[in-house]
Amino acid sequence: MTEPISPGQPLEVPPPAVTPRIEWGRAWRAMRRLMTHPEETEQAFETIAALSGRDFERLFQRFVAHPDGRAMYRERPSLFATVTNRAALRAMPAGSFGRAYAEFMDVAGLDAQGLLDAQSRSESESRWDDSDPGREWFGDRLRDMHDLWHVLTGYGRDEAGEAANLAFTFAHTPFRGVALILFGIAISPLPEGMGRLAWLRYLYSAWRRGRRSTWLPAARYEELLPRPLEEVRRTLGIPAASAVHPEGVVVGHMYSTAAAGAGAS
């Protein structure tokens, strides 16, 4: 955890030490691997890191220019510490964002530590900018928002749900690596019962849902978790899933089942 900046201390945001190289070959290999082995979450981090370039820096500068983002950059709260305190989350009121998050993670058998481990496996040589604690803190905070956004959107942890959540995420964090993963999803086998055009429209609707909501990287999740989930969704301007997807949220497996069949042939 990085140290907060005291209120009386001038806030100076140092320039980035380096701009990561764009590595299309590395990104393509990682994306292809992710399409055939979606359980290897580290491949998503690898794809994004390989194409980061100045994407992360642009997002970081938008964050520190945002009033709430700038205040959080000074305070450096640990979202990881908050979301890994499962006992505190379970003790929150029924119907609260925090309780819903804890139940979501319990049912899925997940823990925020899993994303940290996946990131560590993929980026041992190329984190966002380890030389700058402030940027490292922001990168970690972005990582720890992922499953919170699943709860806010109602998109599940099945492959179709991950795809929709990623499209929603791209509206808030427009990394080239995320776009490449979405491209891989778009050309992969479809969820059962869906045509190609209907699937693309569904992903577009998820992206548009993200565009219509408040910019979520600057949300103060530590303050939102105890509040009723529906109230949080309204506060953040997230359109209801029923309005965005009138035929229902898609649930299903896609590319991994097809890939398993291809691998067996």
RAHUPE-V523657 format. One record per run of one state. SS is the DSSP state (~ for helix, > for strand, _ for the rest). FROM is the first residue (numbers start at 1). TO is the last residue. If there is no record, write none. Layout:
# RAHUPE-V523657
{{SS:FROM:TO} {SS:FROM:TO}}
This chain:
# RAHUPE-V523657
{{_:1:23} {~:24:36} {_:37:41} {~:42:50} {_:51:54} {~:55:65} {_:66:66} {~:67:75} {_:76:78} {~:79:83} {_:84:85} {~:86:90} {_:91:95} {>:96:96} {~:97:108} {_:109:111} {~:112:122} {_:123:132} {~:133:153} {_:154:158} {~:159:172} {_:173:175} {~:176:186} {_:187:195} {~:196:212} {_:213:215} {~:216:218} {_:219:220} {~:221:224} {_:225:227} {>:228:228} {~:229:235} {_:236:240} {~:241:244} {_:245:254} {~:255:264} {_:265:265}}
